[in-house]
Amino acid sequence: MKDLFEKIYKDKGPLGKWAAQAEGYFVFPKLEGEISNRMKFQGKEVITWSINDYLGLANHPEVRKVDAEAAAQYGSAYPMGARMMSGHTELHEQLQNELAEFVNKEAAYLLNFGYQGMVSTVDALVSKDDIIVYDVDAHACIIDGVRLHHGKRFTYKHNDIESLEKNLERATKMAETTGGGILVISEGVFGMRGEQGRLKEIVALKQKFNFRLFVDDAHGFGTLGKTGAGAGQEQGVQDDIDVYFATFAKSLASTGAFIAADQEIIDYLKYNLRSQMFAKSLQMQLVVGALKRLDMLRTMPELKQNLWKIVDALQSGLKNRGFDIGTTQSCVTPVYLKGSIPEAMALVRDLRENHGIFCSIVVYPVIPRGLILLRMIPTATHTLQDVEETLDAFDAIRERLDNGTYKRMSAALIAAMGE
Ligand SMILES: Cc1ncc(COP(=O)(O)O)c(C=O)c1O
């Protein structure tokens, strides 16, 4: 019989196989210093474009003060136990009520982590007769939630309403035989490429089909919409989103998440969300911290204005210099270049070592082979000077990519990897 670990010794997986070349630098890098527009990487200052601290709250003095006071008052244990058993408090309830009001829903429920909460919410919303229809580019937490589903599921082409419609037709036929309902899942903003989910058009399909809509708005919450209530507000369809989700890990610069919906739906979920029923309650420190952050989001519109000033400068600057930033409709700023994985590695090294620019790099198999995606996240803490320096650096790396410098630099690796 085979040893269970045999496959692990042989195959490290699609990303793990790059560990020897990538670890500590391209993956698991250690950014040091206070979270801000400029941090340290391997002892050198870099402009950081890879942190989802959209509104610049992570290191805001008022936030740091409240976090520190809450830590002093409650420590990191309080409250002990799951919400249902012994981990429920007035402040958890207050935060839920304030979040619900902010995103214009009747009720909200806290989740310890966005990822687990999404998985668990998908799981709780459907039973085996139901059918899930979801965007093929959905975040891993949606995919993993769908994996728990015992019934049928269909994917539709990314943000393609015609494809969604076709799949809704199939799902409707199937639901008529199973006696179940249909759950459609989209993201408010697709975090890799920055497009908004076509929520308005999805909602319009409710005229023709009977389904409920669940939206993961991790990147839209705090950044889109008049008050920052997200992609649904931006597109004028917040009321037609049946279950709304956002994480604290981005605009709110913390840990935790929430779902919001009609009272009756939240009442059901609170008794059926396994990730919350069988896990310790969100720490009080994080609850108090989230109340403070939400208050700032509500009362300091300048945070979002500062963010968008930087987003606009970066995105229009890149476009004016002829860079391909795809079809983003949000703060997420992708820059698409052509090259192999070894070239991408040489390019990112050049960006970090010689230009002091730190951004995330995404390559095959996450995007098609031969494409390099540099993914940039502007924040309210960046300056126009940061943008100018970055644009100049991008001009320089593009020239070296085009004139074959990176190909020559990575020749040995290209040969070794067969790229
Ligand atoms: C679209 C999306 N959904 C969910 C999550 C998970 O949230 P969390 O980090 O709170 O687990 C993320 C990433 O953080 C995300 O980008």
The ligand as a Gaussian input file, in Angstrom:
#p B3LYP/6-31G(d) Opt

LIG

0 1
 C      -13.490000      38.397000      -2.773000
 C      -13.020000      37.946000      -1.421000
 N      -13.876000      37.269000      -0.629000
 C      -13.491000      36.833000       0.580000
 C      -12.224000      37.037000       1.059000
 C      -11.844000      36.453000       2.388000
 O      -11.879000      37.386000       3.409000
 P      -11.014000      37.211000       4.747000
 O       -9.636000      37.688000       4.452000
 O      -11.738000      38.028000       5.750000
 O      -11.012000      35.745000       5.106000
 C      -11.310000      37.737000       0.266000
 C       -9.926000      37.992000       0.708000
 O       -9.581000      38.453000       1.715000
 C      -11.722000      38.208000      -0.997000
 O      -10.883000      38.880000      -1.788000

